[in-house]
Amino acid sequence: MLINFWIKLFLKGLGLAAITYLLICVALRLWQKRLIFHPSSTLDYTPADLGLIYEDVWISVLTWEGKREKMHGWWIPSKSSSKDVLLYLHGNGVNIGANLGPVEKFHQMGMDVLIIDYRGYGRSEGKFPSESEVYRDAQAAWDYLVLEREIAPENIFIFGHSLGGAVAIDLAVRKPNAAGVIVESSFTSMADVVDHQGIYRFLPAQLLLHQRFDTRSKLRLLRVPLLLIHGTEDRTIPPAMSQVLFDLADVPKQLCFIPLAGHNNVATVGGETYLQAVESFRQLAQTHQRQFINR
């Protein structure tokens, strides 16, 4: 009788554990976007706080349901004679107000900058973001630059920080006439990030993930120059992921590791090294453009 009691207790415990495991899997499947995206509707800073002249822009985005939603951004023109324009795609947290430090760096290099808030972030309309929708937002921002600002595609550099790097690569793959793509502190795929974090290792991540951000598999389709920048002390995304992306890319490319920089302070810590890396890449992109034209 005692043995039967312990067997029944064990089976009940096993059943509860199985139910708990399935509930965790279901929860992660359903609420996955909430774990990835962390938008804020409050803009704590504007370019004016840095003394920059800017313009609020509203970009129309056509949803899957056929509705029109407005996406907010800032157009920050440079006084330089350079024709280079930077499309800035931020990471998964906060909004454009938290990204003005790096934006100022590019502005100082003589580039016009368009920085956008994906729908669901900042003052942009729309529901909670998703992978497919941030890709759509990046496309809408590109169309705004080319169609409304009448900027030549070969003058547009696409920049992405962290998760924005995955968005930048996705857009660059579809824009082979872009000047180049700059990816800072980004990752190979969301599945690899999950594996790196470790806390979800007991779950079938490959089956549960529907927000995949699989940059690794898209790199073989990339046709524009690539600059990868990563801080050596990044504790969010390991620098080794940028090395993997660099090794996989079959395009003119450069890789810059910034000593002592973390995940969100690469431009600040990098200082002159950061600026030199970007300027060197602009020269590489110009050489690539000339070779492409002369083919």
Buried (B, 14 or more C-beta within 10 A) or exposed (E): EEEEEEEEEEEEEEEEEEEEEEEBBEEBEEEBBEEBBBBBEEBEBBBEEBEBEBEEBEBEBEBEEEEEBBBBBBBBBBEEEEBBBBBBBBBBBBBBBBBBBBBBBBBEBBBBBBBBBBBBBBBBBBEEBBBEBBBBBBBBBBEBBBEEEEBEBBBBBBBBBBBBBBBBBBBBBBBEEBBBBBBBBBBBBBBBBBEBEEEBEEBEBEEBBEBEBBBBEBBEEBBBBBBBBBBEBBEBBBBEBBBBBBEBBEBBBBBBBBEEBBBBBBBBBBEEBBBEBBEEBBEBBBEBBEEEEEE
